[in-house]
Structure formats: C-alpha cells, structure tokens
C-alpha cells in the first residue's frame, strides 16, 4: 500500500498550473515582440543558434523537479508488510460488565470508568501476552478476539458503555462461556479470564460455567468494582433508575457471588479499592502462570521512499542543467548543411 505521511504538502502542486500558465504567456509575449522586428521564419535563419524547443524542455524538467520536491516534503511511503514475531506469554481474556448498574458512582468516577482504568493499565502492563476483550450485560459480545494488537484493544476499550449491549441485566455465566470460547486449544499456555463486575448476577449458571472453565485449564480472576453500601444508578438529566413503585434503585456490590465465582474458577477474588493495589495483586497472580512460545503477525511500519524520489530529483536537475537555450553544435551543422544545399539548388 502506498501513502503520503504528510499529504497536506501535496496542495503545493496547485502551483504548477500557475507556472505553466505564466510560461505560456511569457512565450507568447516573446513571439509578439519578435514579430515587431520581422517575419519569424526569417528571424530563425538570422539566429540559428537559438533553440525554440530547449526552453520548453527545460521548463518541463523544472516542473518535474518541483513535483518531486513536493513529493519529498509529503514523505512517500510504501509498506504494510506482514512481519512475524516470536513471543512468550499467556492468553488473557478480559470480560467487562457494562450493565446499567456499572454507572453507579459509589466509586470515583464510576464503576464503569474505574473498570476501564483498570483494563487500560492492565493492557499497558502486557508485554508478550495475547489479549481478548468481551463486554457483557444481559448477554455477551466479543469485542476483540485473542490477539497481540494492544492498540486495537485500547480502541475497543474506549468505546465500551452500557449501549454496547442492547439487552440489559447481568448474566455472568454467559460472559464466562463467551470468553472461554475465545481461548485457543493450546494446553501448554496459561489462560486467564479476568472478570470485572459488581457481581450483581441476575441469571443462574455462573458457578457451573466457572467450574467448566477451570476444568479446561482456565483460571478466573474476579475484580469487583463498587461498595457494599452501593448507590443509585444515574440515567441522565439528574434522574436515577427507579423500580415499578417509583423508588430509587440502590445497586450494591455483591462480594459473596464474586468470591464464589473466583473460587469455582480456581482463581482469585480481588476487591478494587485502590486501582494500583488491585493491579499489583493481579500482576503477581498472572506472573505465576505458565508461559508458552507463539508466533504472532503484525503489520510493519511503512517504508520511506525518500531515497528513490531524491535520486529521480537529482537526475532531473542534472538533465535540466545540461540542456542549453542554444542549439547543439551537431544540430547546427545539420541545419547549415540543409541551408547550403538549398542555396546551391537556387543558384542552379
């Protein structure tokens, strides 16, 4: 794929039509001035060394040189090569709860924003591990399959909000099943499912799903976000979610469910009071897991084509400098020979 790193400089090419118009006008004015002295064909015989073609060629070469200079400023690039890298790490899938209860602000700035901060720091800590991203509420969706593309992970993370899942609620069991399906079949690599939620599970099946995941060699780490005291759920316009009777709904952290899921999944339950402490505990646990070598493909950066364009520019400038406004001697001799022959024929 070809591209320019700084395409804004290509606007300078609009100067070329201006220079062309100016050159044509100047050539026209020159002819008009010569006509004041006499017939143009006669004047050409009186000035045999003056070339009418060479200035045009020199101008074309100068415009070509200007185009190449603009290309250099715009930094032409060609690349997007697929490069394979050897890595050694684990497989981790992060499942983030995006139900409405995660909008609660019992932790600052909110449960969901706190969760996204945790995931962002976790991605920054990853070096050679593979990562997947799942969002869940009443159902689950895989936002990013297992990959080493951390840039895409950050991009999808920024887009996560309750609108990501149309069906509201909290089905932790479905989230576990969706995340488990994303792992590879490699039995030699450690696999971690990082579940970030307030553990308000509205459905059954989370413990059974966690046990199945454990049997498949997947450890489940539950990071609970929220407080036991809880708080209301903001719905916008200074309004809070209410029940059928018109009472404000208070959402509370369900630590018991979170601990049960972590225990059933052979992992660790971590209460997120301070993000740094939770991050340290999670990093220590993941560091104990078995790593395996794998090959991953990534697109390399574009190759700069500056040298190729610079060589063309150098050749163009040399060619322009080598062309004189006068005719070449060999050409003059040919013209002289033709003229002499014509004169001799006239005498006869």
Buried (B, 14 or more C-beta within 10 A) or exposed (E): EEEBEEEEBBEBBEEBEEEEEEBEEEBEEEEEEBEEEEEEEEEEEEEBEEBBEBBEEBBBBBBBBBBBBBBBEBBBBEBEEEEEEEBEBBBBBBBBBBBBBBBBBBBEEBBBBBBBBBBBBBBEEBEBBBBBBBBBBBBBBBBBBBBBBBEBBBEEBEEBBBEBBEEBBBBBBBBBBBBBEBBEEEEEBBBBBBBBBBBBBEBEBBBEBBBBBBEEBBBBBBBBBBBEEBBBBBEEEEEBBEEEEEEEBBBBBBBEBBBBBBBBBBBBBBBBEEBEEBBEBBEEBBEEBEBBEBEBEBEEEBEBBEEEBBEBBEBBBEBBEEBEEBBEEEBBEEBEEEEEEEEEEEEE
